[in-house]
Amino acid sequence: MWALPGGHLDFGEELAGCAAREVREETGLSLINVRFWTMINVREGTKYHYLTPILVGTAEAGEPVVTEPDKCAEWRWVKWEEVPKPWYTTLKLLIESGHSPLQNRPAPPLIESTS
C-alpha cells in the first residue's frame, strides 16, 4: 500500500512542524518551506472520519530511507502521474481529485471522500 509520509499532530505542535517531523522520522529527509496545501475529508463507513491536512515543502538534498521498517517497506521518488498502486485512502483521494501538490496552481480548499 503506497502512502505519503504522515502521522499525528503532537499536543501544541504546529502543522508545518508536524509535517517536517513526520517526514524526517519516516524518511530521514529534512523539509524546508513547509506550508498548508489542502485538506482531505476522509469518511469510510460509520466509524472512520478524519480531516487530513496536506502540507507541501521542499526536501533538502538526499534520498529517502526506510527508518521504520516495521511500518514501511520502501520510499522512492516517482512522478506524480506514476505513483504505483495500491494507494492508501488519503493518497487515493488526492490523486483522484486531479490536483497535484507538485503543480504551481491553487489547491482545492477541500477534497471530499464519497463513502
C-alpha positions in Angstrom: 0.0 0.0 0.0 1.5 3.3 -1.1 1.1 6.4 1.0 2.6 9.8 1.7 4.6 10.3 4.9 2.4 11.4 7.8 1.2 10.9 11.3 -0.5 12.5 14.2 0.0 16.0 15.5 1.6 16.2 18.9 -0.1 18.4 21.5 0.8 22.0 21.0 2.6 21.3 17.7 2.2 23.5 14.6 1.1 21.8 11.4 4.3 22.7 9.5 6.4 21.4 12.3 4.5 18.2 12.5 4.9 17.6 8.7 8.6 18.3 8.9 9.0 16.0 11.9 7.0 13.1 10.4 8.9 13.3 7.1 12.2 13.3 8.9 11.2 10.4 11.2 9.8 8.3 8.4 12.3 9.1 5.5 15.3 10.8 7.0 14.7 13.8 4.8 14.7 17.4 6.1 11.9 19.7 4.7 12.1 23.5 4.3 9.4 25.9 3.2 6.6 23.7 4.6 3.1 25.1 4.1 -0.5 24.1 4.0 -1.8 23.0 0.7 -5.3 21.5 1.2 -7.5 19.4 3.5 -8.9 15.9 2.8 -12.2 14.9 4.5 -12.0 11.1 4.7 -15.1 9.1 5.7 -15.2 5.3 5.5 -18.2 3.6 6.8 -19.7 4.8 10.1 -16.6 4.6 12.3 -13.8 6.3 10.4 -13.8 10.0 9.8 -10.6 12.0 9.6 -9.7 15.5 8.4 -6.3 15.2 7.0 -4.3 18.4 6.3 -1.9 18.1 3.3 1.2 20.2 3.6 3.9 20.6 1.0 7.6 21.6 1.3 10.9 21.2 -0.3 13.2 18.3 0.6 16.8 19.3 1.2 19.4 17.1 -0.5 19.3 13.4 -0.1 17.4 10.2 -0.8 14.6 8.9 1.3 15.5 5.9 3.5 13.3 3.5 5.4 13.7 4.5 9.1 10.7 2.5 10.3 10.9 -0.9 8.7 8.1 -2.3 10.8 5.7 0.3 9.2 7.2 0.8 5.7 9.0 -1.3 3.2 10.2 1.3 0.8 10.3 5.0 -0.1 11.1 6.2 -3.6 10.8 9.3 -5.8 8.3 8.9 -8.6 6.5 11.2 -11.0 3.1 12.2 -9.6 1.3 10.6 -12.5 3.2 7.3 -12.0 2.6 6.7 -8.3 2.3 2.9 -8.0 -0.9 1.2 -6.7 -2.4 0.2 -4.4 -2.9 3.6 -2.7 -3.7 4.4 0.9 -7.1 6.3 1.2 -5.7 9.8 1.5 -3.3 9.4 -1.4 -6.1 7.8 -3.5 -8.4 10.8 -2.9 -5.7 13.3 -3.6 -4.7 11.6 -6.9 -8.3 11.0 -8.0 -9.1 14.7 -7.3 -7.0 15.6 -10.4 -4.9 18.1 -8.3 -1.2 17.7 -7.7 0.7 19.3 -4.9 3.6 19.5 -7.3 1.9 22.0 -9.7 2.2 25.7 -9.2 -1.6 26.3 -9.1 -4.0 26.9 -6.2 -5.2 23.8 -4.3 -8.8 22.9 -3.9 -10.0 24.1 -0.5 -11.2 20.7 0.5 -11.1 17.2 -1.1 -14.1 15.1 0.0 -14.4 11.3 0.1 -17.7 9.9 -1.3 -18.2 7.0 1.0 
